[in-house]
Structures are given as structure tokens and as C-alpha cells.
Amino acid sequence: MAKKQTRLLLIVATLGALIMVASVVALVLLMQSDLPSLDGKPRWLKARIAGRMVEAPGNEALLVDPLDLPPLTTELTAALRSAAEDDDIKGVYLELGPVAGGWASVQEIRDALLVVRDAGKPCVVWADVLTTKEYVLASPCTIHMAPAGLIFVEGLASTRMYYAETFERYGVSANFAHVGDFKSAVEPYERTGPSEAAQAANDTLLDSIYGQMLDTIATGRGVDLTVAEGWLDDPPMTPAAALEAGMVDHLSYADEARAALLTIDATDATEGTTEDGTTEDGTTAADDSTDDDPPEAPDFRSMSEYVRDLRMGWRNGSDKVAVIYAEGTIVSGKSDQDMFGSRYIGDRTVVAQLKKAREDDSIKAVVLRVSSPGGSGTASDSMWREIVRTKDKKPLIVSMGDYAASGGYYMSMAGDRVFASPGTVTGSIGVFGGKLNFAGVYESFGVHLHADQRGKYAMLLSSTKDFDEDERKKFQSFLSGFYDVFTTKAADGRGMALEDLEAVAQGRVWTGTQALEHGLIDELGGLDAAIAYAATAAELDTYGIQRFPERRSFVDQLVEELTNPSPDADAQLAEVLAGASLPGAATHSLAGVVRLNRVLADGGAAMLLPGDLTLDDPNQVARATADH
């Protein structure tokens, strides 16, 4: 009783303090917020894009109204597309920093900027760092580069880590099996390099995305494909060289780029021949004004305020389209986030969200946004069942994000229509499973194990012994059975003959463009296209958008934790403290092992992308460490 009273007093005291602070913060924000343009003239929409791209709602900031939370990547693209048709927006101005996100996210933003340009509105980007991702994103726009900025537009690379030698050194034995000739997710734990099949699949994937990258740059910059290829094969290493090569349009500091917007004529800004306040050599003309007499500034509308207004509009409407976000590795239980920041899709959470959307009569259609490399086969199948039940009652459209592979594809394959970006990594229709034997680790510390069993296969999933021959055959038969279920459901969901599906399955990974060619998806497009299709399928002319999970402020999350504390809170805190001092590479490797262990905790089939497969700029680290 005393414990409950103490908790109640703590809640009341905490809420009282937070309300007082929130009131002050709200007053300050109100005084600083954007005001409507008094002269009624269109304004520039201004945004800064940098850091990690947030795909789905998650842990939010302290004392922030959910309407004021930073935009999700998909909200940003929707805002840019809205700005293209908004008479109150003159053009778009972006200040671009190093971005961390998948190629599909970059492509969605880039496509939205292209819509702005095609609508006849100027799109201007200023950047002090340009790697390949930032350059692809900025390619449809007029590009101002900082005179002393960093430019590393050099192509695409993939990195995979292999742990077999490490495991051997520390007495860990990997016991895995798989189904699918190209299902190489187990290779990082059993080999020191890729198999021939895995390398062939990776080469095909890289070739597809690299081709998309070249085409995107050439189209955005209005040059021949051979010119774009030349830029990446012999990349300029200084802003001045990039200007001379035609990769950027002007060398400007941020304040100069903003001031130059004043002279842009929106009617011909996209032709690249406008008077924009720059000299013939591309540098911004010097300004003679002093600090006491600053140059006139453009009239900006901040992206945060613009998105806030859009969110209020999205909430309206008696008829709604639900958008359910499923981001992370698939596991049984509730969706959450671990101490490394890795997100998990819990089947219980998604099933509950699908059920709520299905039973809500105001929701006329559902869009499932999947951004997952896969995970637990059992959890994937649980969500598949609820997806089928939901689409039997109302249209259910799938929008693939950066990844929708293996278990992520399992979730997607039953949709009425499946959308993906060209750079989405998908497919990987295959399964694997197994265990890690830690007996050698115990022995290295002088711990000796003795086990007794009844039943021939009682130790099948034991973490202290290897599979024997009979156990391996038994486990392989289990995986083969699950693979048959996967391929049969995939063929049925895609309306394909089983043999045709098998030809593009076997664990093979595809880009969105390749998946369309093979019939694994229906259409190339982002979340906006999927929502529009869902509304049409539900015969809606006007509609609101309801997102799951709903974005909640830190205060809301704190109240929930105080009233219903997590039983594992202390253990999680201990894990965070224990891992706080690990170096970056070790943390990344450990995070991968933690994810794998959690996926295998079900004891069933696993469906994941190959190991630590990442597709990124080769100079991602350099851009964070170089300075001068």
C-alpha cells in the first residue's frame, strides 16, 4: 500500500513540475513561431535535412506537443509535394548536412524535390558536406556549395562483417542451417568471406542501385549519363573543382545563398539560366553592407510550422486512411527499442494495430509501411495472418521503405497492392535457423557443464552442444517445411505459379526495380503513392490520415512508465551502463549479435537479410572526422 502511495505522489509531483515547465516553454515557442505573411505574398519553405532519417514514430523529445515533433521522412516528402501545389509557397530552400538513411528514403525525398521543380517552383540547396547520398538527394535543385566544404561523391560500397574467426578464438561454435541457395544470412557466423552465390547476389544488387544512382544524378543535373559516370569515376575533391566540372552551381556561404534567393525568378529558375545574385564564375557577389546594415532576408516559412499545419489537416475527416508503421527487426512480443537504438517490430503490437484499424468503421483503408530486414519466422507469420484478415474487410496496401526483405517481405506479400522505391532492398525469400554453442566460453572460465536428457532430441536447441548428424537433419527438415510455407503463401499472395516464384526466391535479394520486373511487387512509388492508391480503392475523395503508432511526447511516455513500469527496466539500465564504453565497431558488431540472438529466441525459423549487409557511401566515416 505504501509503495502505491509513494508511486502516486511521485506521479503527481512529476506531472506538476512538467506542467509548469511546459507552460513556460509553450509561451516561448508561441512568441518565436512563424507568423503569417502580412503582405500576402508567397514565402520560401525552408528546412534543414541532416542526421538520421526517422522512418517511424518512436521515442520522442521532452515537453513537445506531438504536433510539433520533427517530421518523419515520409511526412517530409508529403510536405514537399504539398508545397509544389501550394500557392502560398514560392519555392523550397534546403540546408543540407550529412544524412544517415537508406537509399529508398533518399530517393523518396529526391523525387518530392523533383515534383517541386516540375511544378515550376525554384528548389535551392546549400551544403557544406556532399557525399553520394546528399548529392543524389540534392540533384534536382540548384546547388550552392560552401567554398571550403567537403565533397566526396565517389560511388557506392557495401560492407559485410564475418565473425567465424572471432568465434573460434573465443570458443563459440556456430550451428546453422538454411534453405535457399542464396540465403546467406548465416555466412557471417560460419565463414570468413562470402560464398560464390552470395557474392553474385550482392554484385547484382549493387549494379542495380549504382545504375539508379547514375540515372538519378544525370536526370537531376540535366547531363548525359556518360557525364555522371565521369563525375563518379574521377570525382572532384574540392568545391572549386566540383564547380568547374558542373557538379554544383555556385560557391556560397549559407547567408550568401539565402540572400541570393531574393533575385530568383520562379518562372525560369529550373532552367539554370536565372539571375540569382551570383557572378559569372559561380561565386556569390560580395555584399558591401556592414553588420549594422544587413542584406534583406527572404521571407521564410519553416518546415516544422508547415508540417504542423499539415498534421492538423491530416487529422480531419470523418473517413480515414490508416498508416501502420512497421520498422525494425521482427520479433515475438511487443515493439520496442534496445540499448543500441535498434528497433524491433513486435508481432503482438502490429496485430493489435491491425485489429484496431480493421474494427474502426471510420478507417476505410489501411496502408502498411514496412521497413524491415526480417526476423522471426513465427512472428512474421502471426502478422501475415492479421494482414489477411484485415484485407478481407477493407483495402490493405503495402508501402516498402528502405528494406522489406525476408520476414519483411513475408509481411508484405499479402497486400492488395505492393509499392516500393527503386532502391528498396526486398525479396530474400528463404529461411535459416540454428544456434550458437557457448560451451567453449564456459570452459575458458573453468566452468564445466554436465547435462542429462530423456528423449533423443531433448538437447536439439541447447546452447552448450553442437548438432550431431541426426539433429542437423531433423532441424533441416523443420526449416524446409517452413520454407515450403513461405513460398506457397508468397506465390498465392502474388498470384504466381509456385515454380515461377521459386525461380526468384531461394533467398535472392532484389532492389525494388528488379522486384517489379520479377513480379514480387506491383508498382514503384513511395508512401504518398500508396496512400493515394488506398484512398482510390476505398472510393474516398476526401479523407484524413491516422498513423499507428500515434506519436506521443516524452511526458506521455513517462506517465505510462510511472503508472505501468516495465519489469525489465533495471536490467535494461544495467545493459546500457555495461555497453556505454564500447568502441563504435565493437558496439556495431555486438548489436548485430544481440539482434540475431533475439530473433532466434523463439527457437523457430529466422528470415533475415545477409548479416551486416549495408549499402552506403564509402566515405561515411571520413565525412564525420575530417576537419580543417
Secondary structure, 3 states (H helix, E strand, C coil): CHHHHHHHHHHHHHHHHHHHHHHHHHHHHHHHCCCCCCCCCCEEEEEEEEEECCCCCCCCCCCCCHHHCCCCHHHHHHHHHHHHHCCCEEEEEEEEEEEECCHHHHHHHHHHHHHHHHCCCCEEEEEEEEEHHHHHHHCCCEEEEEEEEEEECCCCEEECCCCHHHHHHCCCEEEEEEECCCCCCCHHHHCCCCCHHHHHHHHHHHHHHHHHHHHHHHHHHCCCHHHHHHHHHCCCCCHHHHHHHCCCCEECCHHHHHHHHHHCCCCCHHHCCCCCCECCCCEECCCCCCCCCCCCCCCEEEHHHHHHHHHHHHHCCCCEEEEEEEEEEEECCCCEECCCCCEEEEHHHHHHHHHHHHHCCCEEEEEEEEEEEEEEHHHHHHHHHHHHHHHCCCCEEEEEEEEEECHHHHHHCCCCEEEECCCCEEECCCEEEEEEECHHHHHHCCCCCCCCCCCCCCCCCCCCCCCCHHHHHHHHHHHHHHHHHHHHHHHHHHCCCHHHHHHCCCCCEEEHHHHHHCCCCCEECCHHHHHHHHHHHCCCCCCEEEEECCCCCHHHHHHHHHHCCCCCHHHHHHHHHHHCCCCHHHHHHHHHHHHHHHHHCCCCCEEECCCCCEEECCCHHHHHHCCC
